[in-house]
């Protein structure tokens, strides 16, 4: 992706990696920025949102680093606001959009002030989170540490040891393993995401072309629906495959999502990197609930619990995105049930 330039195409002189985190959404949050082989800083807020922390990370980086800057962020909310000129349109309309006020207008104004400072060029570039980039990993862990401890850190070069942040699972374990029992979903217009597991979606890597294409389609659908339904909330079981892609698409589109787990600790047998992706997503959910409070003792019982959870979701959906290539009988039944209840609000995405 080519970086977005405010005035010229000359290369920026400083790359700054930024990230934000929130334990719950809203909840205690943290932000961090770091220059490779250069300074870093992190900070926190006791009650905030993930998007505000992503924006604050970029803002604090621009305030601290002089000259031309390339902001490397895994937040499409921040990057697309400048790349797609959303922020300039919001400003021109007096920070109003269809459905009400533009969220976080105070931070957008401050970011624009830094972006437009004379004598500097600011560019933004998206970097996929949790993809192995060492600097993205550093700011991710610093931001989440700040959210947990509500303490600030800074230094002349990125830390080689991160103390409590060296255990990325520990930070979200309390959130991830203590969902409330299923009763009802938070208020909103609920769009449920169902679909295939990784083998039908190009494999277990979130960076494979099939998964990326599905995620892009979901973001387009959610962006359109959010303009019509300001209270849109994505509902995802966070299982591997389409459900996690749906939660990530919600984050990309700036739409809140609720996690509805089939049973507790469903990631216990997954590889470390997969657990980390799951727990990061669960930590950014607006709410998390569990349908069955008992952990299954066999693969068969786990499958039955997931099936029961899916039916629980189908019964409560106002809309749905189902990722299906037409070969899975269970998904076919869910599509029939959904189209019977909400015939005009079901999107079938073919991987």
C-alpha positions in Angstrom: 0.0 0.0 0.0 1.4 3.4 -1.0 1.5 5.8 2.0 -0.8 8.8 2.0 0.9 12.1 1.7 -0.4 15.5 3.0 1.8 17.6 0.6 4.5 15.8 -1.2 5.8 12.4 -2.2 9.3 12.7 -0.8 10.2 9.9 1.6 9.5 10.6 5.3 12.6 10.8 7.5 11.1 8.9 10.5 9.0 5.8 10.8 6.9 5.7 13.9 5.0 2.6 14.9 1.8 3.2 16.9 -0.8 1.1 18.6 -3.7 1.3 21.0 -5.4 -1.3 23.3 -8.4 -1.5 25.5 -9.4 -4.1 28.2 -13.0 -4.2 27.3 -14.5 -1.6 25.0 -15.0 0.8 26.7 -12.7 0.1 29.5 -9.1 0.9 30.7 -6.9 1.7 27.7 -3.4 2.2 26.7 -1.5 3.7 23.8 2.1 3.5 22.6 4.5 4.7 19.9 8.1 3.8 19.1 10.7 4.7 16.5 13.0 1.8 15.4 16.4 2.4 17.2 14.9 5.6 18.6 12.6 6.9 21.3 9.3 5.4 22.5 6.5 6.3 24.9 3.3 4.8 26.2 0.4 6.1 28.3 -3.1 5.2 29.5 -6.7 6.3 30.2 -8.9 4.7 32.9 -12.1 4.7 30.8 -11.9 4.9 27.0 -12.3 2.9 23.8 -9.9 1.0 21.5 -10.4 3.6 18.6 -9.5 6.5 20.9 -6.4 4.8 22.0 -5.3 4.1 18.4 -5.9 7.8 17.6 -4.1 8.9 20.7 -1.1 6.8 19.9 -0.8 8.5 16.5 -1.4 11.9 17.9 1.3 11.5 20.7 3.8 10.2 18.1 3.2 13.3 15.9 3.6 15.6 18.8 6.8 14.0 19.9 8.7 13.3 16.6 9.7 16.4 14.6 10.1 16.6 10.9 8.6 14.4 8.2 6.9 11.3 9.7 5.5 8.0 8.4 3.0 6.6 10.9 2.9 2.8 10.8 -0.5 1.7 12.3 -2.5 -1.5 12.3 -5.7 0.6 12.7 -7.5 0.9 9.5 -9.8 3.3 11.4 -6.9 5.8 11.6 -5.2 5.0 8.3 -8.3 5.0 6.1 -9.5 8.2 7.7 -6.7 10.0 5.9 -6.1 7.6 3.0 -9.8 7.7 1.9 -10.2 11.4 3.0 -12.9 10.6 5.4 -11.6 13.1 8.0 -11.6 16.0 5.5 -15.2 15.2 4.7 -16.2 15.1 8.3 -14.5 18.4 8.9 -16.2 20.0 5.9 -19.6 18.9 7.3 -19.0 20.3 10.7 -18.1 16.9 12.2 -21.5 15.5 11.4 -22.4 12.4 9.4 -25.6 10.5 8.6 -26.9 9.3 12.0 -25.3 11.9 14.2 -22.0 13.4 15.4 -18.7 12.0 14.2 -17.2 9.9 17.1 -14.0 11.2 18.6 -14.1 14.6 16.8 -11.9 16.1 19.4 -9.0 13.8 18.6 -9.6 14.1 14.8 -9.2 17.9 15.2 -6.0 17.5 17.1 -4.7 15.0 14.5 -5.5 17.3 11.7 -3.6 20.2 13.5 -0.5 18.0 13.6 -1.0 16.8 10.1 -1.1 20.3 8.7 1.8 21.8 10.6 3.9 23.9 8.2 7.3 22.5 7.1 6.5 18.8 7.5 4.9 15.9 5.6 2.9 13.3 7.4 2.1 10.0 5.8 0.1 6.9 7.1 0.7 3.3 6.2 -1.2 0.3 7.4 0.7 -2.7 8.8 -1.1 -5.9 9.6 -1.2 -6.5 13.4 0.2 -9.7 14.8 2.0 -10.6 11.6 5.5 -10.9 13.0 6.6 -7.3 12.6 8.9 -6.8 15.6 8.1 -3.1 16.0 4.4 -3.6 15.7 4.7 -6.3 18.4 6.6 -3.9 20.7 4.0 -1.1 20.5 1.2 -3.7 20.8 2.6 -5.0 24.0 3.5 -1.6 25.5 -0.1 -0.4 24.8 -1.7 -3.4 26.4 0.7 -3.1 29.4 -0.3 0.5 29.8 -4.0 -0.5 29.7 -3.5 -3.0 32.4 -1.2 -1.0 34.7 -2.5 2.5 33.9 1.1 3.6 34.0 3.3 5.4 31.5 6.7 4.5 30.1 9.2 6.3 27.9 12.8 6.0 26.8 15.5 6.8 24.3 15.2 3.5 22.4 12.5 0.7 22.4 12.9 -1.6 25.4 14.5 -5.0 24.8 12.5 -6.5 27.8 9.0 -5.5 28.5 8.5 -6.9 32.0 4.8 -7.9 32.4 4.3 -7.3 28.7 6.5 -10.3 27.9 3.5 -12.5 28.6 0.9 -11.3 26.1 -1.6 -13.9 27.1 -1.6 -13.0 30.8 -2.7 -9.5 30.1 -6.1 -10.5 28.7 -6.6 -13.8 30.5 -8.9 -12.2 33.1 -11.1 -10.7 30.4 -11.0 -13.8 28.2 -11.9 -16.4 30.8 -14.7 -14.5 32.6 -17.5 -13.8 30.2 -21.0 -13.5 31.6 -23.5 -16.2 31.1 -25.9 -16.0 28.1 -29.0 -14.0 28.8 -29.2 -11.3 26.2 -27.1 -9.3 23.9 -26.2 -5.6 24.4 -28.6 -3.2 22.9 -28.2 -2.7 19.1 -29.0 -3.9 15.6 -27.3 -7.3 15.7 -25.5 -8.7 12.7 -24.3 -12.3 13.3 -21.3 -13.7 11.5 -21.1 -17.4 10.7 -19.1 -19.4 8.2 -16.4 -21.8 7.3 -13.3 -22.7 9.3 -9.8 -22.1 8.0 -9.4 -25.1 5.6 -12.1 -23.6 3.4 -10.6 -20.1 3.8 -7.2 -20.6 2.4 -5.5 -21.9 5.6 -4.8 -20.9 9.1 -2.8 -17.8 8.3 -4.9 -14.6 8.4 -2.8 -13.2 5.7 -3.7 -15.6 2.9 -5.4 -14.2 -0.2 -8.8 -15.9 0.5 -9.1 -14.7 4.1 -8.0 -11.2 3.1 -10.7 -11.1 0.3 -13.4 -12.3 2.6 -12.4 -9.7 5.2 -12.5 -6.9 2.6 -16.0 -8.0 1.5 -17.2 -7.9 5.1 -15.8 -4.5 5.7 -17.6 -3.1 2.7 -20.9 -4.6 3.9 -20.4 -3.3 7.4 -19.5 0.2 6.2 -22.7 0.4 4.2 -24.9 -0.9 7.0 -23.4 1.3 9.6 -24.6 4.3 7.6 -28.2 3.0 7.8 -28.0 1.5 11.3 -26.0 3.7 13.6 -26.5 1.1 16.4 -25.0 -1.7 14.3 -23.3 -4.3 16.4 -21.5 -7.4 15.0 -22.0 -10.6 16.9 -19.3 -13.3 16.5 -18.5 -16.6 18.2 -14.7 -15.9 17.6 -14.1 -19.4 16.4 -11.3 -19.9 13.9 -12.1 -18.9 10.4 -15.0 -16.7 9.3 -16.1 -15.8 12.9 -12.7 -14.2 13.7 -12.5 -12.6 10.3 -15.9 -11.1 11.0 -14.7 -9.6 14.3 -11.6 -8.2 12.6 -13.7 -6.7 9.9 -15.9 -5.0 12.6 -12.7 -3.4 14.0 -11.6 -2.3 10.6 -15.0 -0.8 9.9 -15.1 1.0 13.3 -18.2 -1.1 14.3 -18.5 -2.6 17.9 -18.7 -6.3 18.2 -19.9 -8.7 20.9 -18.3 -12.1 21.4 -20.7 -15.0 22.1 -18.6 -18.0 23.1 -19.8 -21.6 22.9 -18.0 -22.5 26.1 -15.2 -21.2 28.3 -11.5 -21.4 27.3 -12.3 -22.6 23.8 -8.7 -21.6 22.8 -7.0 -23.8 25.3 -5.8 -26.4 22.7 -4.9 -23.8 20.0 -1.2 -22.8 19.1 0.3 -19.8 21.0 0.0 -17.4 18.0 -3.6 -18.4 17.4 -4.4 -18.0 21.1 -2.9 -14.5 21.1 -4.9 -13.4 18.1 -8.1 -14.7 19.8 -7.4 -13.1 23.1 -6.6 -9.8 21.5 -9.9 -9.8 19.7 -11.7 -10.8 22.9 -10.1 -8.0 24.7 -11.5 -5.5 22.3 -15.1 -6.9 22.3 -17.8 -4.6 23.5 -19.2 -7.5 25.5 -18.5 -11.2 25.9 -21.0 -13.8 27.0 -20.9 -17.6 27.1 -23.7 -19.9 26.1 -22.7 -23.0 28.0 -20.8 -22.5 31.3 -19.3 -26.0 31.1 -16.2 -26.8 29.2 -16.8 -29.9 27.0 -14.7 -33.0 27.6 -14.6 -34.4 24.1 -14.5 -33.2 20.5 -18.1 -34.4 20.0 -19.3 -32.4 23.0 -17.4 -29.4 21.7 -19.1 -29.7 18.3 -22.5 -29.9 19.9 -21.8 -26.9 22.1 -20.8 -24.9 19.0 -23.9 -26.0 17.2 -26.1 -24.9 20.1 -24.4 -21.6 20.2 -24.9 -21.1 16.4 -28.6 -21.7 16.8 -28.7 -19.3 19.8 -27.2 -16.7 17.4 -29.6 -17.4 14.5 -32.6 -17.0 16.8 -31.4 -13.5 17.9 -30.0 -12.1 14.6 -31.4 -8.9 13.0 -29.0 -9.5 10.1 -26.3 -12.0 9.1 -23.2 -12.5 7.1 -22.6 -16.2 6.3 -19.3 -17.2 4.6 -20.2 -20.3 2.6 -19.1 -22.1 -0.6 -22.3 -24.1 -0.6 -20.8 -27.4 0.6 -21.5 -27.3 4.3 -24.9 -28.7 5.3 -25.0 -27.0 8.7 -24.3 -23.6 7.1 -26.9 -24.3 4.5 -29.5 -25.0 7.3 -28.5 -21.8 9.1 -28.9 -19.8 5.9 -32.4 -21.2 5.3 -33.4 -20.4 8.9 -32.0 -16.9 8.7 -33.7 -16.2 5.3 -36.9 -17.5 6.8 -36.7 -15.0 9.7 -35.0 -12.0 8.1 -35.1 -12.5 4.3 -33.8 -9.1 3.3 -30.9 -9.0 5.8 -28.8 -12.0 4.9 -25.5 -11.7 3.0 -23.9 -14.9 1.7 -20.2 -14.3 1.0 -18.5 -16.9 -1.2 -14.8 -17.4 -0.2 
